[in-house]
Amino acid sequence: MKILFTGGGTAGHIIPIIAIIRKLRKIYSKEDLKFFYVGPQDEIGSILLSHEGIKIKQVLSGKIRRYIDKKSILQNLVDVLFKIPIGILQAFFYIFFLNPDLIFSKGGFGSIPTATAGWLLRVPIFLHESDVAPGLANKFISKFSLKIFVSFPKTEYFPVKKTILTGNPVREKILEGSKAKAKKLFQLSEEKPIILILGGSQGAQRINNKILDILAELLKNFEVLHQTGEKNFKEVEAEAKVVITKNLEKYYHPFSFLKERELKHVYRACDLIIARAGAGTIFEIAAIGKPSILIPLPESAQNHQVKNAYVYAKNGACIVMEEPNFTPRFFLEKLKYLFSHPEELQKMEKGAGNFAQLRAAKIIAEYICNYLSH
């Protein structure tokens, strides 16, 4: 049995695929099970997939930029007229010779060449949508998908008869963290409440900048674990050294990117999480049952991060702080308020636990196996 995966080329697309692959290996124990991935160039994604023993094939891809200026118009023309057609041709020949039993698309513009080529070759296609509001790519791919797995109730656009509500697949190992191991790994003092700030695989520069504005005062009250993003790490580290006094250094722990084996322990150790509102992040926070403050990315396509955040907040699982309201002083006072009112944190923990969908990867894996066995 050969299953071909594809996705948009970010960690948010790759991590759910890994969760599904791990569950498929548990459910389907026969030796003929083989996994492949065809998608755009993505360094972090390639590393994550190669660790799972997945064979990777890269194809050209592009996207439609919605902001209008001379540069974006030219880039759109290049992508639509050259990159995407070449990518479809590359994927077509790869799929033709591989002859997979099924294509599973995690969505995003990077999946269009593979999904389109698969449709031309009449390979069954399943789609997973992470967000409340689907992007243009998933709206397109949904037209020729047999089934669409969705993460949020009342996901927009898709016909109800084609959708199955599963949640966003979460890696089970994320739930296996240890507070004691986190303390040892990161030299945590545990003298103050621990705040985890997640910038995502690409970082969140504006969040980083506002944290730096109040870092010295923040560290007087809290211990901070800060994922800055690969691109921003050196700059954040250098600026932090300027603003932090010697006696506060032990309370600040910056990292470029937390790998799974580190992240699971950090999740267990922290008392509150600050993050963007990508679906992958939301469902991991829910799975571990931690309170959070979500700062949706305002530029996200179809405003999906804002919509994700408010759906998650409906049952009290988090506080949504839209970026115009995310001012350093207001943020600091909000943190102080929350930790002086522990019942507020407990409400968020309960809301997160109620929202969690821990069986998402299993439901999808079982559906795939049942489909292929008939």
C-alpha distance (Angstrom), angle and dihedral (degrees) to the residues before:
residue distance angle dihedral
M1 . . .
K2 3.79 . .
I3 3.80 121.5 .
L4 3.78 121.2 -172.4
F5 3.81 118.7 -156.5
T6 3.78 127.8 -163.5
G7 3.79 136.0 177.5
G8 3.77 147.3 161.1
G9 3.78 98.7 -84.2
T10 3.82 105.7 -103.9
A11 3.80 132.7 104.6
G12 3.82 87.9 -106.7
H13 3.82 88.7 64.6
I14 3.81 97.4 39.4
I15 3.82 101.9 47.5
P16 3.85 96.0 60.5
I17 3.82 88.7 48.2
I18 3.81 89.4 54.7
A19 3.83 90.6 50.0
I20 3.82 90.5 52.6
I21 3.82 93.5 46.0
R22 3.80 91.8 51.7
K23 3.80 90.7 50.4
L24 3.83 92.2 46.9
R25 3.79 89.8 54.4
K26 3.81 89.8 54.4
I27 3.80 94.9 46.8
Y28 3.80 99.6 39.2
S29 3.81 107.7 47.0
K30 3.83 99.6 173.2
E31 3.79 117.9 116.8
D32 3.81 94.7 -126.9
L33 3.83 92.6 73.9
K34 3.82 109.2 115.1
F35 3.81 131.1 174.1
F36 3.78 130.0 -154.6
Y37 3.78 134.9 176.6
V38 3.79 128.5 -153.2
G39 3.79 118.2 -176.9
P40 3.80 147.4 111.0
Q41 3.78 124.7 -53.9
D42 3.80 110.5 -76.3
E43 3.79 122.1 159.5
I44 3.81 98.5 -159.5
G45 3.81 92.1 42.6
S46 3.81 91.7 50.7
I47 3.80 91.2 51.6
L48 3.81 93.1 48.4
L49 3.81 93.6 47.1
S50 3.80 95.1 44.5
H51 3.81 89.4 54.7
E52 3.81 86.8 59.6
G53 3.81 92.0 51.0
I54 3.81 94.0 -111.4
K55 3.81 118.6 156.1
I56 3.81 108.2 -126.0
K57 3.78 129.9 -155.0
Q58 3.80 119.9 -177.0
V59 3.79 123.3 -146.3
L60 3.78 132.9 -179.7
S61 3.77 116.3 -96.0
G62 3.79 140.3 170.4
K63 3.76 143.1 -174.0
I64 3.78 142.3 -140.0
R65 3.81 112.5 -108.2
R66 3.79 112.2 -149.6
Y67 3.82 97.5 -161.1
I68 3.79 111.5 90.0
D69 3.79 122.7 -133.5
K70 3.80 134.8 116.7
K71 3.79 93.9 -90.9
S72 3.82 95.6 49.3
I73 3.82 92.3 46.4
L74 3.82 90.3 53.1
Q75 3.83 92.0 45.9
N76 3.82 90.9 49.5
L77 3.81 91.2 51.5
V78 3.82 92.0 49.5
D79 3.81 91.7 47.8
V80 3.82 96.5 45.2
L81 3.80 98.0 40.5
F82 3.80 100.3 36.5
K83 3.82 119.6 6.8
I84 3.82 99.8 46.3
P85 3.86 95.5 43.1
I86 3.82 90.9 47.5
G87 3.83 89.1 47.6
I88 3.80 91.0 51.5
L89 3.81 90.0 50.5
Q90 3.82 91.5 49.0
A91 3.81 91.7 48.2
F92 3.81 91.7 45.1
F93 3.80 93.6 59.8
Y94 3.79 93.3 41.9
I95 3.82 92.4 51.2
F96 3.81 91.6 42.6
F97 3.82 92.8 57.8
L98 3.82 95.5 35.7
N99 3.83 93.8 48.5
P100 3.84 96.8 -162.5
D101 3.79 121.3 -161.3
L102 3.79 92.5 -134.8
I103 3.81 142.0 2.5
F104 3.80 119.2 -140.1
S105 3.80 113.2 -163.4
K106 3.78 120.9 -162.4
G107 3.79 88.5 -169.3
G108 3.78 135.7 -128.2
F109 3.79 127.9 117.9
G110 3.79 90.7 -73.1
S111 3.81 89.8 67.3
I112 3.82 96.2 55.5
P113 3.85 97.3 87.0
T114 3.82 93.4 50.3
A115 3.81 95.8 41.5
T116 3.80 92.3 47.2
A117 3.81 93.1 47.9
G118 3.81 89.8 46.9
W119 3.80 91.0 52.4
L120 3.81 91.1 49.9
L121 3.81 88.8 52.3
R122 3.84 91.7 45.9
V123 3.80 95.0 -118.6
P124 3.85 112.1 156.7
I125 3.82 110.7 -105.3
F126 3.81 128.7 -155.7
L127 3.80 120.8 -171.4
H128 3.80 132.3 -157.0
E129 3.81 121.0 -158.7
S130 3.79 116.4 -162.6
D131 3.79 100.7 -173.8
V132 3.79 138.0 64.0
A133 3.81 90.3 -122.6
P134 3.84 114.5 44.9
G135 3.79 119.5 -139.5
L136 3.80 125.5 -124.7
A137 3.81 92.6 -94.5
N138 3.80 94.5 56.3
K139 3.80 92.0 43.7
F140 3.80 86.8 56.4
I141 3.82 96.1 44.3
S142 3.81 91.8 45.9
K143 3.83 89.7 68.0
F144 3.80 91.8 71.5
S145 3.83 100.7 27.3
L146 3.79 118.3 112.5
K147 3.80 93.4 -148.2
I148 3.80 134.4 7.8
F149 3.80 118.4 -150.5
V150 3.82 111.8 -155.3
S151 3.80 132.3 -163.6
F152 3.79 102.7 -154.3
P153 3.81 131.0 49.7
K154 3.83 111.7 -109.3
T155 3.79 94.0 20.1
E156 3.79 106.7 -173.5
Y157 3.80 129.4 -109.3
F158 3.83 104.7 5.8
P159 3.84 121.3 108.9
V160 3.79 110.1 -105.6
K161 3.82 93.6 -132.3
K162 3.83 90.9 62.6
T163 3.82 97.6 45.4
I164 3.78 132.7 88.9
L165 3.81 118.9 -169.5
T166 3.81 108.4 -134.2
G167 3.79 108.5 142.4
N168 3.80 122.2 -125.4
P169 3.84 114.4 -53.8
V170 3.80 112.1 -108.5
R171 3.80 125.7 -164.0
E172 3.81 108.6 -110.2
K173 3.80 91.9 -142.0
I174 3.81 88.9 67.2
L175 3.81 86.5 71.6
E176 3.81 93.6 55.5
G177 3.80 99.0 75.1
S178 3.79 127.0 133.8
K179 3.80 126.4 -146.6
A180 3.80 90.0 -152.0
K181 3.82 91.7 54.3
A182 3.81 90.5 47.8
K183 3.80 89.8 54.0
K184 3.80 90.8 51.4
L185 3.83 96.0 43.1
F186 3.80 96.8 48.0
Q187 3.81 101.8 26.5
L188 3.79 91.8 -119.5
S189 3.79 114.9 -170.5
E190 3.83 93.4 -156.0
E191 3.81 87.5 -155.3
K192 3.82 92.0 121.6
P193 3.82 137.8 27.0
I194 3.82 110.6 -72.8
I195 3.82 119.2 -124.6
L196 3.82 119.4 -164.8
I197 3.81 115.6 -155.7
L198 3.81 114.3 -165.6
G199 3.78 119.3 -163.8
G200 3.81 95.4 178.0
S201 3.80 126.2 -123.7
Q202 3.82 91.1 -56.8
G203 3.80 95.4 38.3
A204 3.79 127.0 -125.9
Q205 3.78 107.5 -105.6
R206 3.80 97.2 -173.1
I207 3.80 91.1 51.8
N208 3.80 89.9 47.8
N209 3.82 91.6 51.7
K210 3.80 93.7 51.3
I211 3.79 92.0 47.0
L212 3.82 89.3 52.4
D213 3.81 89.7 52.4
I214 3.81 90.9 63.8
L215 3.80 100.9 21.7
A216 3.81 97.1 116.9
E217 3.79 92.6 50.3
L218 3.81 91.9 40.9
L219 3.81 90.7 56.5
K220 3.79 91.9 53.1
N221 3.80 87.7 68.0
F222 3.81 105.7 23.3
E223 3.79 145.0 32.9
V224 3.81 109.5 -125.6
L225 3.80 131.3 -149.4
H226 3.81 106.0 -170.3
Q227 3.81 126.3 -169.3
T228 3.79 101.0 -164.8
G229 3.81 101.6 177.7
E230 3.81 125.6 -108.4
K231 3.81 94.8 -89.9
N232 3.79 95.6 50.0
F233 3.80 102.9 38.2
K234 3.81 101.4 96.2
E235 3.80 93.2 44.7
V236 3.81 93.4 48.2
E237 3.79 92.4 45.5
A238 3.81 91.9 50.6
E239 3.81 94.2 47.3
A240 3.80 91.8 45.9
K241 3.81 90.9 56.6
V242 3.78 89.2 56.7
V243 3.81 96.6 52.1
I244 3.82 101.2 36.0
T245 3.79 119.7 84.5
K246 3.81 119.4 -139.3
N247 3.79 94.5 -104.3
L248 3.84 91.5 56.3
E249 3.82 99.0 47.2
K250 3.80 94.6 93.0
Y251 3.82 90.6 60.5
Y252 3.82 95.9 59.0
H253 3.81 121.9 76.2
P254 3.85 114.7 175.9
F255 3.82 121.5 -173.1
S256 3.77 131.8 178.6
F257 3.81 94.7 -141.7
L258 3.80 131.5 -12.3
K259 3.79 113.9 -134.8
E260 3.79 120.1 -143.6
R261 3.80 93.8 -99.5
E262 3.84 89.3 55.2
L263 3.79 99.3 35.4
K264 3.80 94.2 57.8
H265 3.82 90.8 59.5
V266 3.81 93.3 43.4
Y267 3.80 90.1 52.1
R268 3.78 90.6 53.9
A269 3.82 94.2 47.0
C270 3.81 100.8 47.2
D271 3.80 125.7 90.7
L272 3.82 97.4 -158.5
I273 3.82 135.6 14.2
I274 3.81 127.2 -144.0
A275 3.82 113.0 -163.2
R276 3.78 149.4 137.4
A277 3.80 116.5 -93.2
G278 3.78 104.4 -107.4
A279 3.80 111.6 145.7
G280 3.80 93.7 -118.2
T281 3.79 91.6 56.4
I282 3.80 93.6 44.9
F283 3.80 94.1 51.8
E284 3.81 92.9 46.5
I285 3.82 90.8 50.7
A286 3.80 89.3 48.7
A287 3.80 92.0 47.9
I288 3.81 92.5 55.7
G289 3.81 91.7 40.9
K290 3.79 98.7 -127.7
P291 3.83 128.3 152.9
S292 3.79 114.4 -115.2
I293 3.78 148.0 -176.6
L294 3.81 110.6 -141.1
I295 3.80 121.7 -156.6
P296 3.83 106.0 -168.8
L297 3.78 117.7 -144.4
P298 3.83 102.8 -112.4
E299 3.81 93.6 -152.6
S300 3.81 94.5 55.7
A301 3.82 114.2 129.8
Q302 3.82 114.4 -93.5
N303 3.82 85.6 3.3
H304 3.81 85.0 -86.1
Q305 3.81 97.6 157.1
V306 3.80 92.5 56.5
K307 3.81 90.1 48.7
N308 3.83 91.9 46.3
A309 3.79 91.5 50.6
Y310 3.80 96.1 50.2
V311 3.81 93.4 47.0
Y312 3.81 88.5 51.9
A313 3.81 91.3 46.4
K314 3.83 93.6 52.6
N315 3.79 93.1 88.9
G316 3.81 94.0 41.6
A317 3.81 95.9 -98.4
C318 3.80 95.8 134.4
I319 3.78 147.9 -3.2
V320 3.80 115.4 -107.4
M321 3.79 114.0 -145.4
E322 3.78 110.2 -177.9
E323 3.78 113.4 -147.0
P324 3.84 97.9 -105.7
N325 3.82 87.1 57.9
F326 3.79 93.9 44.3
T327 3.78 96.8 97.8
P328 3.82 117.7 155.3
R329 3.83 96.9 -117.6
F330 3.80 95.7 43.1
F331 3.80 89.9 48.5
L332 3.81 92.4 50.1
E333 3.80 92.5 49.1
K334 3.81 90.4 48.5
L335 3.81 90.1 54.5
K336 3.80 91.9 49.3
Y337 3.80 90.5 49.0
L338 3.81 93.6 50.5
F339 3.79 94.5 50.2
S340 3.79 91.6 46.8
H341 3.83 87.9 53.6
P342 3.83 104.8 48.0
E343 3.81 91.0 175.0
E344 3.83 87.6 70.3
L345 3.80 90.8 56.1
Q346 3.80 90.6 47.3
K347 3.82 90.9 53.3
M348 3.80 89.9 53.5
E349 3.80 91.7 48.4
K350 3.80 89.9 53.0
G351 3.81 92.2 46.2
A352 3.80 91.3 49.7
G353 3.79 91.8 51.1
N354 3.81 91.7 49.5
F355 3.81 91.3 51.4
A356 3.82 96.4 47.4
Q357 3.80 118.6 113.5
L358 3.80 103.3 -162.8
R359 3.82 95.4 168.1
A360 3.82 97.7 57.5
A361 3.81 96.6 107.5
K362 3.82 91.6 44.2
I363 3.82 93.6 49.9
I364 3.82 91.6 50.8
A365 3.81 93.8 43.9
E366 3.81 92.1 49.7
Y367 3.80 91.4 48.2
I368 3.82 91.0 51.6
C369 3.81 92.2 48.4
N370 3.81 92.7 47.5
Y371 3.79 91.6 48.8
L372 3.79 93.7 50.1
S373 3.81 93.6 45.0
H374 3.81 92.7 60.0
